[in-house]
């Protein structure tokens, strides 16, 4: 019987967790033993007693929890200093690993012979829809970004008939119509704003329009998306065309939300300071990509800044603001993932690197990096 361990998150301010009591029951039925660090659900008001009633064992010492586990599951990766405590114990870690931006951490995983699974690397195929934690959290991010912008805008979003006259609806421009962008569009429309959106993938125009938004047409020539559904990187010329063509729409908007992120690469700068200067004082920009480099010139990760009278929100970790639902979604994504690669006979997680899902998301195994995408990037960096 494998032991699944769920430690508390160590990132300052993080309120999400990777397990709810309903998931405990499912894991127990499959034949796993579930242990949690005491206080795991406190930030979202789920008590130890609720986990215990569902069948989980409550552990009060973090070290004892980690060392007793076969599979350790969390939202964020374990701190590097804890990896050495797990050395050569054939343990499996499952979390968001951010494998493209922390080479030292990958080396520590190799050195300590830890099998690691990165949830952001789960492929976007029909089989994996229920496991797609990245999309789950991005959907919540789209909602949170819109609500944050609305709360800081010095005017209302909907049209309103008042005794003093009619207030026009606010104008919202969303750049990037992926999961987060589409949710931002839908939320802004529900709040009564007029919404325009742009994406380099013209195939999403119908989705934007179905949510009540207007799709901004910009002729960039040949663009497209990867086989995982992500936007392909534009050429420098295409980037210039996009920035110039959307400048008028940005200047005319009360709220601009940028959601353009390139998987495994630095996000493109979509809004430069000269464009920000064209916006009305009091306008709001939300930069979803601020933590990974930013779509907006001048945005700062984790902060709100004011440039030319425009507030640029670069908070990051957006879904943490709705931690209860975010935990519910992430915990279910994890449960579906484990169910998909669970060996019923052995009652254990089976790491089969010929499986198309595990082939994509297993990062390290048996003391080495096995992710083909990461190995390919390493070869390019050396060349």
Secondary structure, 3 states (H helix, E strand, C coil): CCEEEECCCCCCCCCCCCCCHHHHHHHHHHCCEEEEECCCCHHHCCCHHHHHHHCCEEECCHHHHHHHCCEEEEEECCCHHHHHHHCCCCCEEEEECCCCCCHHHHHHHHHCCCEEEEHHHCCCCHHHHHHCHHHHHHHHHHHHHHHHHHHHCCCCCCCEEECCEEECCCEEEEECCCHHHHHHHHHHHHCCCEEEEECCCHHHHHHHHHCCCEECCCCCCCCCECCCCCECCCCHHHHHHHHHHHHHHHHCCCEEEECCCCCCCCCCCCECHHHHCCCCCCCEEEECCHHHCCCECCCCCCCEEEECCEEEECCCCHHHHHHHHHHHHHHHHHHHHHHHCEECCCCEECCCCCCHHHHHHEEEECCEECCHHHHHHHHHHHC
